Amino acid sequence: MKRKLTGITLIGMFVVSASMAAVVNVFSDDFSDGNRDGWYRTSGGNLAVVDDSAGIGTGNALDFDVNSSGTQRRILSNYDAVELVNIGDSLSLSFDFRITGTGDVGGGFRFGLFNSRGTLQTADATSGTSSSNAADDQGYFGRLSVGTLAEARLQEDRASGTSFMGGTDLSTHATDAVFGGINDVLTHTAVLTVTRMASTNSEGEPLDIPVLSLLIDGTSYIDDPDGDRASPRWTFDEVGFSGGNREANFVIDNVNVDFAPIPEPATLGLMALSMCGLFVARRFRV
């Protein structure tokens, strides 16, 4: 059956098109090639690609053994820088994971999106609290308690200290004290998203803020509706993971970073003109 496009239909198509962002995958690693190229330790631990078919179940995965009961261990990888320019732009880190260590770890399993600030990690750091290349990286991360502890947090690393995803320079943006913790060795999924949103400052003036959200196994456990007003971060080129400050060993797989940009106003204008032109052309043919 033929369908006739009316003016209302075309306007509806424009509104839907304008509100939808084209998602661009800027980083992806399923470790199927059997190596960990581009992944680096920043403070020791053991890092290797392993067959985790019996665990996560998709074949190879990246295994990180903290091997420390008192020092936080971290890993990271980089991608081409992405900037959240327009209101509605978002960047999401998604992955599968299993916690393979034992015991209660309040500091928890940590993962996030960061800006390397031009000091890329290019080799493993086998000891110490954190490499100098990683210590100055700024960004946002999720933090999940492991074992019987129950807390989840959304935090910011302001990079004013000497530790990546740790130390005294962390700022907590949201806390869920009843999260429940990860107290098994089963496969879980996580999605951490940073979105540029319009808001106002204390004087009512326009202020764009990065709003954070965290989904675990498809459920929204925690978000940060007030955003980062003090020191907003808009540029990201790095993913980071940590086992906390105890032996919260973990396996990760299917790591993806997806950028969802909102079209520029000029692009929206061209879309509107195209829709109007199509509507006029159809009117003349009727």
Buried (B, 14 or more C-beta within 10 A) or exposed (E): EEEEEEEEEBBEBBEEBBEEBEEEEBBEBBBEEEEBEEBBBBBBBEBEBEEBEEBBEBBBBBBBBBBBEEBBBBBBBBBEEBBBEBEBBBBBBBBBBBBBBEEBBBBBBBBBBBBBBEEBBEEBBEEBBBBEBBBBBBBBBBBBBBBEBBBBBBBBBBBEBBBBBBBEBBEEBBBBEEBBBBBEEEBBBBBBBBBBBEBEEEEEEEBBBBBBBBBBEEEEBBBBEEBBBEEBBBBBBBBBBBBBBBBBBBBBBBBBBBBBBBBEEEEBEEBBEEBBEBBEEBEEEE
